[in-house]
Structures are given as structure tokens and as C-alpha cells.
Amino acid sequence: MGWESIELPDAEIALDRAWLPEPEADALFQALLDTVPWQVHRIRLFGREVDSPRLSCWIGDPDASYRYSGRRYEPHPWPPALEPVRERLSVACGAGFNGVLANLYRDGRDAMGWHRDDERDLGPQPVIASLSLGAARRFLLKKTSGVRTPHRPRAGSEKKSGRPPDAALELGHGSLLVMRGATQCNYRHALPRTRKPVGPRINLTFRQVLN
Ligand SMILES: O=C(O)CCC(=O)C(=O)O
């Protein structure tokens, strides 16, 4: 297998569907489920602050505090199981990462609305490395006008978001999706809810915060 280029105009996206071998992915999934201090983050939705429909944790180096959706998060220390993965990811992506946003989708009702990872703290062309563990879920991408706006998640439903997505990728256990260059400037992404019975999924988006 290896790297597959996702061909979308004005984006640089690559996917390795089996980046982390299954036994390692199994062990990492269980270790994170057990050791990450999962929290409900508050997000802005249609001008209101609401609980996000998933559990999250911002993990990083001590100075890597991170502002998104109108709040600043101080980093939790790296769980021992994640340190070696960070090193391997840096080599695989040719980029450093000082933080990771971990999200736990407990079942198909948990989701992530349309947004861009375009916070000022990430710089203009961030490299975002997204490692998925557990149940496979659909990840959608949709081209924008290219105008940068603050992080503003939209409703998690695919139907409510207007025109259809430009790409739908199945992100399975151990897959690694890397977005770089102008991708965050030109595309929004989302992880919609699903009615299918699905088990828990953990997604880790590694980032470099420029404080
Ligand atoms: O769970 C996913 O695959 C998407 C996560 C995401 O969009 C983010 O952390 O910004």
C-alpha cells in the first residue's frame, strides 16, 4: 500500500490507509482510551457556545498552548504511548509536531462539524497529520472561497451543509492522512454523524503550534 495522493485542486493531501500496523494500532487505541483525560470541550455553533459532540483533549509540549473555537487550551503532557508515534510521524511527514488534538467519537452520534484548521497559532500553511484508530468513519472535504475566517464549526450533518463534498475518504484503523500547503486555506473538512452502528474511534491531529 503506502502513500496515495488525494487529487483535489489547490490542496496537498496524502493518505496511507495502513500507516500503523494493526497490533500497534490496537495497543495505542486501548492505551489512549484508558489514559487520556477525556473532556467535553465547548465550541461556538451558530453564535452560541455548546458542548462539542465528542470527547477531546489537547496534548502537547509545555509551551504549546492552543487557541481554537474561541478558547485557549493548556496542554496535557504526552502520554507515554504517544511519544514514539510523534517521532515516527515527524520522520514520515518531514515536519515537527509540538501538540496533538485527540478526539474520541464514542459512537455514530459523535461528529465534527465543517471547519478548517486555520487558527493563527498554526501559521499560514500548516502540516496536519491525522492518525485514526478504531471504527472507520467518513471524512469529508469541501472547497471554500479561500477567504480565511476564524475557526467556526458548522452542524455535523452532511445534509445541512449545502452542496455535496468534493471528497469523501474512509479513515480506518491505523490510517494516516496528511494535509499540507494551502489545503486549510482552500478546503473545509468534517466528520459527519452516521446512523450505522459503529464503535468508538479516536482521531489524533498532530500540529505545530507557533507560539
Ligand atoms: O476526526 C477526524 O478525522 C477529524 C478531526 C478534525 O477535523 C480536527 O481535529 O480538526
The ligand as an ORCA input file, in Angstrom:
! r2SCAN-3c Opt
* xyz 0 1
  O     -11.811     13.013     13.349
  C     -11.373     13.408     12.284
  O     -10.964     12.659     11.412
  C     -11.348     14.893     12.016
  C     -10.677     15.681     13.105
  C     -10.577     17.117     12.758
  O     -11.159     17.580     11.820
  C      -9.758     18.016     13.575
  O      -9.224     17.599     14.613
  O      -9.629     19.186     13.182
*
